[in-house]
Amino acid sequence: MEILRASNLKFAYDYTLFENVNLSIKQGESSAILGVSGCGKSTLLHILSTLLKPNLGEVFYDNKSLYKLSENELIKIRRNDFGIIFQSHYLFKGFNALENIELASILSNKSIDVDVLKSLKISELMKQKVGELSGGQQQRVSIARVMMKKPRIIFADEPTGNLDKQTANEVMASIVSYIKQNEASLILVTHDNELASNCDNIYKLENKSFNKIK
């Protein structure tokens, strides 16, 4: 079943970053968007997740045109249905790891899933302040925070960029496992071909063009 669809998206600053972007995201599937730095991958992800408006085109979620909804309706969708993993952690530095995760659980009215903490290997870090964690540990806490919301779609912008290869593979396996177990969907932005190979579908953004390659 289709859960998200992009139709003829275009985005430009003083120059065209991309145009004629079309894709269909199905429930329970993972999709990767590949491309070099600066090609517009993150911008496209922000448009798909309603953080940025396109110059042209539409994004449909459950057959509703997202950018025709009110801001309050969009906030509700972001809070309840979308989970966004940014390149930066955006953790609350005055809190410990558990408090950061609890906040997401409270806002989404979901209980903490200890299996997620175990799969990301952060169970022993819960009492540590954010400033005491390494960059990789902070990234795993931020990923756990998103997964605790039980979103229908996870939007992930280079989610393993701060991790060593082994940990990156383990984290990616945890995200893919979550997708399959919860009949959710994943849209992953990456420049890493190996990471993208974990996904059901692969798209490539290159020279303003967007094409499906798997």
C-alpha positions as CSV (number, residue, x, y, z in Angstrom):
1,M,0.0,0.0,0.0
2,E,1.3,3.4,-0.9
3,I,1.9,5.7,2.1
4,L,3.8,8.6,0.6
5,R,4.0,10.0,-3.0
6,A,6.0,12.8,-4.5
7,S,4.8,14.3,-7.8
8,N,6.9,16.5,-10.1
9,L,8.9,18.1,-7.3
10,K,11.2,21.0,-8.2
11,F,13.4,23.1,-5.9
12,A,15.7,25.9,-6.8
13,Y,17.7,28.6,-5.1
14,D,19.5,30.9,-7.7
15,Y,19.9,27.7,-9.7
16,T,17.8,24.5,-10.1
17,L,18.8,21.9,-7.5
18,F,16.5,19.2,-8.9
19,E,13.3,18.9,-10.9
20,N,10.7,16.3,-12.1
21,V,11.2,14.2,-8.9
22,N,8.6,11.5,-8.7
23,L,8.6,8.6,-6.2
24,S,6.2,6.3,-4.4
25,I,6.9,5.0,-0.9
26,K,5.0,1.8,0.2
27,Q,4.2,0.8,3.7
28,G,6.7,-1.7,5.1
29,E,9.4,-0.8,2.6
30,S,12.8,1.0,2.8
31,S,14.0,3.4,0.1
32,A,17.4,5.0,-0.2
33,I,18.2,8.2,-2.0
34,L,21.8,8.2,-3.2
35,G,23.9,11.2,-4.3
36,V,27.1,13.1,-3.8
37,S,27.4,16.0,-1.3
38,G,25.6,19.1,-2.5
39,C,23.3,17.4,-5.0
40,G,20.2,18.2,-3.0
41,K,19.5,14.9,-1.1
42,S,18.9,16.6,2.3
43,T,16.8,19.3,0.7
44,L,14.6,16.6,-0.9
45,L,14.3,14.8,2.4
46,H,13.2,18.0,4.1
47,I,10.5,18.5,1.4
48,L,9.2,15.0,1.7
49,S,9.0,15.4,5.5
50,T,7.2,18.8,5.3
51,L,10.1,20.8,6.7
52,L,10.5,22.7,3.4
53,K,8.2,23.6,0.6
54,P,9.0,22.8,-3.0
55,N,8.9,25.4,-5.8
56,L,6.7,23.1,-7.8
57,G,5.0,19.7,-7.3
58,E,3.2,18.0,-4.4
59,V,3.8,15.5,-1.7
60,F,0.9,13.2,-0.7
61,Y,0.6,11.3,2.6
62,D,-2.3,8.9,2.9
63,N,-3.6,10.5,-0.3
64,K,-3.7,14.0,1.3
65,S,-1.6,16.8,-0.3
66,L,0.6,17.8,2.6
67,Y,1.3,21.3,1.6
68,K,-2.4,22.1,1.3
69,L,-2.8,21.3,5.0
70,S,-2.7,23.8,7.8
71,E,0.4,24.2,9.9
72,N,-1.4,22.7,12.9
73,E,-2.3,19.6,10.8
74,L,1.3,19.3,9.7
75,I,2.6,19.6,13.2
76,K,0.3,16.7,14.2
77,I,1.6,14.5,11.4
78,R,5.2,15.3,12.3
79,R,4.6,14.5,15.9
80,N,2.5,11.3,15.5
81,D,3.4,9.8,12.2
82,F,6.9,11.0,11.0
83,G,10.2,10.4,12.6
84,I,13.2,12.5,11.4
85,I,16.8,11.5,12.0
86,F,19.0,14.5,11.3
87,Q,22.8,14.7,10.6
88,S,23.0,16.8,13.8
89,H,21.8,15.1,17.0
90,Y,19.6,17.9,18.4
91,L,19.7,16.4,21.9
92,F,18.9,18.4,25.0
93,K,22.4,18.9,26.5
94,G,21.1,19.5,30.0
95,F,19.4,16.1,30.1
96,N,20.8,12.6,30.3
97,A,20.2,10.1,27.5
98,L,17.2,8.5,29.2
99,E,15.5,11.9,29.7
100,N,16.0,12.8,26.0
101,I,14.3,9.5,25.0
102,E,11.5,9.9,27.7
103,L,10.6,13.3,26.3
104,A,9.9,11.8,22.9
105,S,7.9,9.0,24.4
106,I,5.8,11.5,26.4
107,L,5.1,13.8,23.5
108,S,4.0,10.8,21.3
109,N,2.2,9.0,24.2
110,K,4.3,5.9,23.6
111,S,6.1,3.7,26.1
112,I,9.9,3.1,26.0
113,D,10.9,0.0,24.1
114,V,13.9,-1.5,25.9
115,D,14.5,-3.8,22.9
116,V,15.3,-0.7,20.9
117,L,17.9,0.4,23.5
118,K,19.5,-3.1,23.4
119,S,19.6,-3.3,19.6
120,L,21.4,0.1,19.5
121,K,23.7,-0.9,22.3
122,I,22.9,2.1,24.5
123,S,21.1,0.5,27.5
124,E,24.2,1.2,29.7
125,L,24.3,4.9,28.6
126,M,20.9,6.0,29.9
127,K,22.1,7.9,33.0
128,Q,24.9,9.7,31.2
129,K,24.6,13.4,30.4
130,V,24.6,14.2,26.7
131,G,27.9,16.0,27.0
132,E,29.5,12.9,28.4
133,L,28.6,10.9,25.3
134,S,30.8,10.5,22.2
135,G,29.4,11.8,18.9
136,G,28.5,8.2,17.8
137,Q,26.8,7.5,21.1
138,Q,24.8,10.7,20.8
139,Q,23.7,9.7,17.3
140,R,22.5,6.3,18.5
141,V,20.5,8.1,21.3
142,S,18.9,10.4,18.7
143,I,18.0,7.4,16.6
144,A,16.5,5.6,19.6
145,R,14.5,8.8,20.4
146,V,12.9,8.7,16.9
147,M,12.2,5.0,17.0
148,M,10.5,5.3,20.4
149,K,7.8,7.5,18.7
150,K,6.8,4.4,16.6
151,P,6.5,6.6,13.5
152,R,4.9,5.3,10.3
153,I,7.7,6.8,8.3
154,I,11.3,7.4,9.3
155,F,13.2,10.0,7.3
156,A,16.9,9.5,7.9
157,D,19.6,12.0,6.7
158,E,23.0,10.2,6.8
159,P,22.0,8.5,10.1
160,T,25.3,6.6,10.4
161,G,27.7,9.4,9.4
162,N,29.3,9.6,12.8
163,L,29.7,5.9,13.3
164,D,32.4,3.4,12.5
165,K,31.6,0.8,9.9
166,Q,30.7,-2.0,12.2
167,T,28.4,0.2,14.4
168,A,26.9,1.7,11.3
169,N,25.9,-1.7,10.0
170,E,24.4,-2.7,13.4
171,V,22.4,0.6,13.6
172,M,21.2,0.2,10.0
173,A,20.1,-3.4,10.8
174,S,18.2,-2.1,13.8
175,I,16.4,0.5,11.7
176,V,15.5,-2.0,9.0
177,S,14.3,-4.4,11.6
178,Y,12.1,-1.7,13.1
179,I,10.6,-1.0,9.6
180,K,9.8,-4.7,9.0
181,Q,8.4,-5.4,12.5
182,N,6.2,-2.3,12.6
183,E,5.1,-2.2,8.9
184,A,6.6,1.3,8.8
185,S,8.6,2.9,6.0
186,L,12.1,4.3,5.7
187,I,13.4,7.0,3.4
188,L,17.2,7.1,3.8
189,V,19.5,9.8,2.4
190,T,23.1,8.7,2.0
191,H,26.2,8.8,-0.2
192,D,27.2,5.3,0.9
193,N,26.3,2.6,-1.7
194,E,26.8,-0.2,0.8
195,L,24.4,1.4,3.3
196,A,21.9,2.0,0.5
197,S,22.1,-1.7,-0.5
198,N,20.2,-2.6,2.7
199,C,17.1,-0.9,1.3
200,D,14.3,-2.4,-0.9
201,N,14.5,0.5,-3.4
202,I,17.3,2.8,-4.4
203,Y,17.0,6.1,-6.1
204,K,19.8,8.3,-7.4
205,L,19.8,12.1,-7.5
206,E,22.4,13.3,-10.0
207,N,22.7,16.4,-12.2
208,K,19.2,17.6,-11.3
209,S,17.7,14.3,-12.3
210,F,16.1,11.7,-10.1
211,N,16.0,8.0,-11.2
212,K,15.2,4.7,-9.7
213,I,18.1,2.3,-10.0
214,K,16.8,-0.6,-7.9
